[in-house]
Amino acid sequence: MSVTFDEGPGDLVIAARLALFVLHSTIRESEKSPQPETQYFTEEGIKSADQIVSHLARLPTPVRCRLELRRGELHLSVKPGAAFPAHPNGLLGFLASRRPPLRGDSQIVCRANGRLFAVPLAAFREWERSYQIEGNFSAAADFADSDYARVQGFTRQEIAGAEAVVVFGGGKPVRSFSFRVPWINKKGK
């Protein structure tokens, strides 16, 4: 995994990779395809995960993204999104409450579908600004040294060097003892 320490082009790619990582959490585990997650059907044709990440990183943002499972195939749609103001009670608002404040290179460990992805705060900021995830989506966050991280089963090795943890999940909303992210991009709201 590549990690950068500023909000440069590397963070755009990491944010795009995080978007794809999070999109997989919108598909219920019971609906998962036996197909490897290396092939995506788009309006432009079949693409690999790396091609999708590269495409997302080059798009003007914000964009709305949806991943759907149809007949055992992963279909990705990406459409222009609308800019929305930062929400003080959102993930970043909560993480900003840490004293001393988190730095752009502070690591955040994200979990979705039993997988982990560590990203610098700068890339996480870029993801939250740029990618509006549609579908059955929920998230919860807390600091890596919190009871929440322990209850969620993060091991010391998984969170070594991390400042925060974020759990993404589809289906039943993820609950946190100290923080709950509201549903975002839910149609009609």
N, C-alpha and C positions, 0 to 999 in steps of 0.2 A: 504494500500500500504506500502510495506517495503522500508525503505531508509537506505542506508549505507553511511559512510563518508570516505571510502577509496576505493582503486581499488582492493578489495578482491573478494571472491566468490560471495558475495551478489550482487556486481555490474555486474557479469556475468549473473545472473538470471534476474536482472532488465533490462540489455541490451537485453536479449533474449525476455523478455516480451515487451519491446519497439519495437523490430523487428516485433513481431506478431501484435502489435498495428499499426505500420506503414504499414505492408502488407495489412491491411484492407483498407487503403487509396488508394490502387492501383485499387480497384474495384469501378467503377462508381456507384454513388448513385442510378441511374435508373436501375442498374443491381443487386442490393442487393437482397439477398435471403431472403425469409420469415423464413428460417431455423435459429434457434438460432446459434450464433457464438460460440458454445461450442463443435462442432463436425467437425473434419477435416479428409479428406481422404488423406492418404499418401501411399507410396509404401509398408509400413509395416502394413497397415490396418487403421482402424478408430481410431482416438485419440482425447482426450479432449484438451482444451486450455492449461491446466496445464501440461499435458503430452508433448505437443509440446514445451512449454517453457523449461521444464526440459531437453528434448532432444536437443534443440538448445544450451542450456547453456553447455552441455557436449561435443559438437562437437569440433573437432579441427577447428580453424578459420583461415582465413576468409572463409565464405560460401556465395553462391548465393542463394537467396530465391525468390520464386514466388508463389503467391496465385491466383488461378483462380476459377471462378464460372462456373461449368459445370452441366447442367441439375439441377440447383438449389442446387448443393452441392459444398462446399468449398474444393478445392484440393490444397494441399501444396506440393511443390517440393523443395528439398534442395540438392545442389550439391557443391562440393569443389569450392572455389573461388580463385582468384589470389590476392596476396598482391599488394597494390598500395600505392604510397607515399601520405602523407598528402598534401592536396591541400590548399595553403595559402588563396585562396578565397572561401574555403568551409565553412560550418557552423562553425566548430571549429576555423578556422582561423579568421573569422569575430568576433566570441565571444571572442577570445583572445585579440582583440584590446581594450577591456574595461580597463580603468584605474581607480582604481586599478584592477589588473587582477582578473578574477573569480577564486575561490578556487574549489577544488574537491567536496566539499559538497554544492557548490552553486546550487540552484534549478533552473531547466529549466522546464517550463510548455509547454507541447506538446499538440497540438490539431489535431485531425483527425476525420473526419465524425461526427463532433459535440461533440466528447468526449474529455475529458482532461486526461492527465497522467503526473504527476510531477515526474521528475527524477533528481538525483544529476548529476552534470557535469561529474564526474568520470564514471558513468554508460553510459552517453551519448557518452563520448569518446570511451568507449568499444564498444558501438553499431556502431558508425561510422567506427571503425577499423575492426569490425568482420562480419557485416552483409551487404551484397550487395543486395539491393532490386531491383528486376527485375519487369518490367511491366510499366504501365502508372503511373509514380511517379514524384512528384515535391515537393519542400519544400522551405520555406522562414523563415528567422529568424531575430529577432531584440531584443533589450533590453526591459525588462518589462516596463520601464518607457518611452518608445518611442511613437511617434505618430502612428507608425505602429500597436503597441499593441492596442491602443485605436480604430483605424480604423477597426481592425479585430474583435472588439467587446469584447475583454477580459474585464471582470469586475475587480474591485479592489479586490473582494473576491477571484476570480480565480487566480490572480497573486500575492496575498499577500505573501511576503517572497521570491518571485522568482526574479532571476536576468535577465532571458531571456525568450522569448517565441519562439516557433517554430510551424509553421503551415504546416502540411503535407496534400497533396491533390492529387487525381488522376484526370484524365480528363484535364480540362483547367488549365494551370499552375497558381500557386499562385503568385501574384505580391506583391512586397514590395516597400515602398518608399525609403528605404535606402540600401536594399540588396536583391539580387536575386541569388539563388543557381542554378548552371547549371544543366541540366539533367544529371543524373548519370546512369551508367549501361545501356545506350541505345545501343541496338545492332548496330554494324557497326561503333561505335565511339571509 
